[in-house]
Each structure stands twice: as C-alpha cells, then as structure tokens.
Amino acid sequence: REWLVAVVGVGDLGHAIANYRGFQARGFRIASLFDADPKAVGERLGDLTILPMGQLGAEIRRQGIRIAMIAVPAAEAQAVADRLIEGGVTALLNYAPITLTVPAGIRVEYLDPVIQLQRMTYYI
C-alpha cells in the first residue's frame, strides 16, 4: 500500500524532507506541501507546488491524506496540528520541539534532533 503524506513547513527541514527519495521505496509518498510564507507558496519542489495554508484542509480531504509531517516553529505547531486533524489526518510526525495536545485516536510521534544529540552525548 502507498500512504500519502503531507508536509507542513517547507523551510530548510521541510525542503530536505520533500526532497528525500527514501520514502517511496517504503510505501510513503509526499503528496502535498504547505507553507505560510508567501515567498515559498508557488515554489516547485520536484513534482509538487508548495500550497498556501488556506488550502490545507480542502487538499488533505481531496487526496484522503491521513499522515502529515509538521516542520514548523514550535509556536505554530499546535495550530498546524489542529488544522491537519480537522482535515482528516490521524497520524502526525512532529519535528517541532513541543508536545502537541490531540484528541483520542490521533497518533503523534516526535523527532527532535537536539534531544537525540543530547541522548547520544550522555554515552560519550
């Protein structure tokens, strides 16, 4: 099965995620990119065009996307998560250094590179 994934936040990290080619071989396809920055909206990354946040809910529903990656600043992450959930997303991979509050039935995984580095230094 191929899982469609949305990426919200197409700064440096979002660009890296969108350009990573390892997802496809494991059954995941980046299907939509969203950003709040008017300078980023309309930019092409591979086959995709970065869409404005105003189109998030409609596009998530249109494509039936259930998984999203959040790559926005911590101050924006909760609002983004809320909008994704309203659109029908039920699984979130959160790169922002914040714990999200989500309804029951929504799965959240966290990836904070700084915390991972801190854990590694404990063993050095």
Secondary structure as GFF3:
##gff-version 3
##sequence-region A 1 124
A	DSSP	beta_strand	3	8	.	.	.	ID=ss1
A	DSSP	alpha_helix	12	19	.	.	.	ID=ss2
A	DSSP	three_ten_helix	24	26	.	.	.	ID=ss3
A	DSSP	beta_strand	28	35	.	.	.	ID=ss4
A	DSSP	beta_strand	44	45	.	.	.	ID=ss5
A	DSSP	beta_strand	48	52	.	.	.	ID=ss6
A	DSSP	three_ten_helix	53	55	.	.	.	ID=ss7
A	DSSP	alpha_helix	56	63	.	.	.	ID=ss8
A	DSSP	beta_strand	67	70	.	.	.	ID=ss9
A	DSSP	alpha_helix	74	87	.	.	.	ID=ss10
A	DSSP	beta_strand	91	94	.	.	.	ID=ss11
A	DSSP	beta_strand	107	110	.	.	.	ID=ss12
A	DSSP	alpha_helix	113	122	.	.	.	ID=ss13
###
